[in-house]
Amino acid sequence: FNKLLDLVKKVAGSDEAVFGMEATGHYWLALYTHLRQQGYPVHVINAVQSDALRGMYIRQAKNDSRDSFIIAEVIRFGRFCETSVSSPDLHALRELCRHRFWIVDSISDLKRKVIALLDQVFPEYETAFTNMFGDTSMAILQTCPTPKELSKMPLEELCHLIEVSSHKRFRMAKAQELQELARNSFGFAMAGDVFSTMIRLYAKHLDFLKQQVREMDRKIAEIMDTLDTPITTITGIGPTLGAYILSEIGDISRFSSAAKLAAYAGIDPTMRQSGEYNGVRNRMSKRGSPYLRHAIWLA
């Protein structure tokens, strides 16, 4: 950073240098903050805009030098939409929500892996529970996930495991049902130890990720309390979805119309028109924030 400032001071005065950067990844944020603290004007643009200008050049070369030149051209051209930097609270909330989104996605992926394994080794298992990933089922998957293990487990011990994990909702009848399914299973019997190990590990990892989600939800609720926002009064929007929407929008005053906010969410329609032709079966643009679009869809 100090080398950069020394170079800038050699070629331009402090009131002549203008910086431009793309809002991609996370590398730009620290540089942006320090340049602003030094008093330099900094323009943060969407990478879609610089990519559009790249298409003007015949040679489609892409490297760091060319990317920097194209960003500078966008700034010189002056027709760009700046990406605003949120307040510290909203920025922290956005990072928390995006990480939560990634963990929830990981949970879904792990569940698919567990189902794929059970379909091979114990296909009848899903008929025993309305929710295969509820507390009772998860306790069994972490203890005796294969038909061989389940059928050999002492009935009283299995009954106790089910009774404790279900808070006495299920008892001996459920234990007998599970062992009957295990003894008559059509599942793949070979390599049972490998299947058992994988299912146990995935189930334990699922519990750990669910605990992380609960911790993040508590932190999100704490930040939302400090913001004092009415967004949770909307039907279908609780603290978590409200946090997703608020943190992705940031300062709503930067949108001069509802249509521009819809475009930022990527739920605006594309336009197809040429001469006398007007397309009527247009799709959503999906060019904005995928996190905001997902939260609105969930709500």
N, C-alpha and C positions, 0 to 999 in steps of 0.2 A: 504494500500500500504506500509506504514511504517512497519507494522507487517510482511508483506511478505518479505521485504528486511532484517529485523532483522533475520528472520528464515533462509534465504538464506546465510547470512554471517556466521551463526553458523555452517552450514553443508558444505559450499563450499566457496572458495575464489572468489573474484570478477571476476577473469580471468578463473574460472572453470565452473561457472553456465551458462547454456544455456536454454533459455526459448522457449517453443513451445505453440502455441495457434491456435484455429480454427477461420477462418474468417466467423463467423456466427453472425447474428444480429448486434448489435452496441456496445456491452459491451467491446469487446476486444480493441477498438481503443484508448481509454484514457490510458489503462494499457500499450499498446504497445508504445505509445508516451513517457510515463514517464520512462519505462524501457530503451528505446533507449537513452533518455537524461542522464540516469545514466551510460551509456556505456556498457550495457549488449547486447550480441547477441540474437536476437529474430527471430524465424522462424514462419511465419504465413502460415498455410497450408489450403487447401480446405477440407471441411468436408467429401467430397467423399472419400478422401484417408484414413482418419481414419476409416470411415465406412467399407471400404474394408478390413482393418486389423482386425476389430472386427469380421468379418466372419471366421477368423482362429480359434477362440476359440469355444469350444463345447458348453459351457454355454453362452447363449445369454443374459447375464445380462447387464443392462444399468443403470448406476447411475453416479453421479458426480465423485466419486473416480475411477470407472472403465474407464470413459471417459478420465480422466486426465492421467491414466496409459497408455491407448492406444495411446494418443497423444505423450507421452514420448517415447513409443516404435517406433512410426513413425520417430521421430527425431533421435533416436538411430540407427534405421535401415538405415537412410540416403538416402532413395529413395523416395523423395517427391519433388513436385513442389511448390515453394513458391508463395504466393500471394503478389504482390507488392502494396505498398501504394502510391497513386498518390500525385502529388504536391498539395499544398493548393488550388490553383485556380481550378484545375481539380476535386479535392475532393468536393469542394463547388458546382461546376457545376453538378457533378453526383448526389449529394443530391437534388439539385433543380430539375433536370430532373426526378429523380425517384418520387419525390413528385408530380410533374406535371402529370406523368403517372398515379398515384393513383387517382388524382382529375379527369382527363379525363375519367378514368374507372368509377368513381362515377357518372359523368355526364351521361354516357351511361346507367348506371343502373337506374338512376332517369327517364330518358326518357322512358325506358321500363315500369316503373311503371305507368307513366302518360298515356302511350298508353293503358296499360291494364285496367286502370280505364275508359278511354274514350270509349274503346270497349264495356264496360258494360253500361255506362250511356248515351253516345252520339256517337254511332258508325258511324254516317254520317259525323262527324266533319272532318275527315281526307280528305274527298273529296273536302273541301273548300279551302285547301292550298296545294301548291306543297311542302312546307316545314312547317311541323306542329310546328317546334320550331324556326321559324323566329320571327322577332320583332312584327309583327302584331298579329300573332297567340298567342304569349306569353302574349301580352297585354290583349287579350280576356280571356285567361286561368286564368289570375290573377284577372280578374274583374267579368266575368260571364261565368264560364266554363260548366254549365249544361244547358240542353234545356229549363228548366223552367225559369231560370234566364235570359237567352238570349232572349227568346220570350217575356218576360215581360219588358225588358229594352226599354225605349223610343227610337224610330228609330233615331231621330236626335242626341241623346246622343251617341248611338252606332256608327253612322256615323262619329261623331267627334272623337271618340276613334280610329276608324280604320284609319281615315285620318291622324291624328297626328302620330300614331305608324308606319304607312307605308310611312311617308313623302310624303303624297298626291298621292301615287301610287294607292291606293284603296279609293273608296268613297261610295256613296249611293248604288250602284249596289251590292257591296259586303255585305253591311249591310242587304239589303233586302234578298240576297241569304242565309245568315246565319240564319236570323229569319225564313225563309221558311223551312230550314232544321230542325231548332229547333222545329217548330210547328208540323212537321210530323215525328219526330224522333221515331225510334223503340226501343230506349234505355230503360234500367231498370229505372222506375220512382220512386221506393221506396228508402228511405234513401238518398234522393237527397242532403240534407244538409251535410251529412257525406262525400259523394263523392266530393261535391263542396269544402269543407274545405281541403281535402287531395290534390286535384288537385291544388288549390291555393298555398298551402304550398310547394308542389313539384316544381311548376313553379317559385316561388320566390327563392327557394333554388338553382334552376338551374341558374337563373340570377346571384346569388352571386358566384357560383362556376365558371361561365364563366368569371366574373370579376377577380377572383383570377388567372385564367389561363392567362388572358391578362397581369396582373401584373408580373407573372412569366416569360412570354415571353419577356417582356421588360428587366427584369433583366438578363435573359439568353443572350439576344442580347448584353447587355452591357459587360458581361464577354467575349463573343465571339469576340467582337471588340478588347479587350486587348490581346487576344491570336494570332491574326493576322494569321489565318489558311486559306489555300486555299481549304478546304473541301467543302465550299459552291459553288465553281465553278463547282462542279459535278452536272449534270442535275438531278433534283429530290431531291436535298438536300439543304434545307434552313438553317437558323440559328438554329432553334429548333432541327431538325433531326441531323444536324451537331454536335450540343452540346451533344445529346444522344450518338452518335457514338464515339466522341472524349473522353468524360468523362468515358465511359465504357471501352474503350481500354486503356486509360492512356498513359504511355510511350510506344510507338509502338516498340521501339528498344528492348524491353524485349522478343519479338517474333523473333526467329531466322529464321522463314520461313513463307510464306503465309499460308501454310497448318496448322501451329500451331495457327495462328490467326483465321482461319476458325473453328478450333476445339474449340477455346475459345468462339466463337460465337455460337457453337453448331450446325453449319450447315454442319459439316462433316458427311459422311456416316458411319453407323455402319458396322462392319465386322463379317460375319458368315462363318466360314470355319472349317471343320473337316475331316481329311483323304482326300478322293477324292472329298468330297462335297464342293462346293463353292456357297454360297448364292448370288443370283443376284437381289433379290427384297429387298434390305436393306433400312432401314429408316434413316432419320437424327438422329444424336445422341441426340440432344437437351440437352447436358450436360453442356453447357456454360452459358453465361449471357443471360437471357431471355429478358432483356431490349435492349441489343445490337441486338439480333436476331429480335426483334419487329421493331426496328428502320430501320434495313436493309430491312425488308419486306415492310415497309411503303414507303421507298425511291424507 
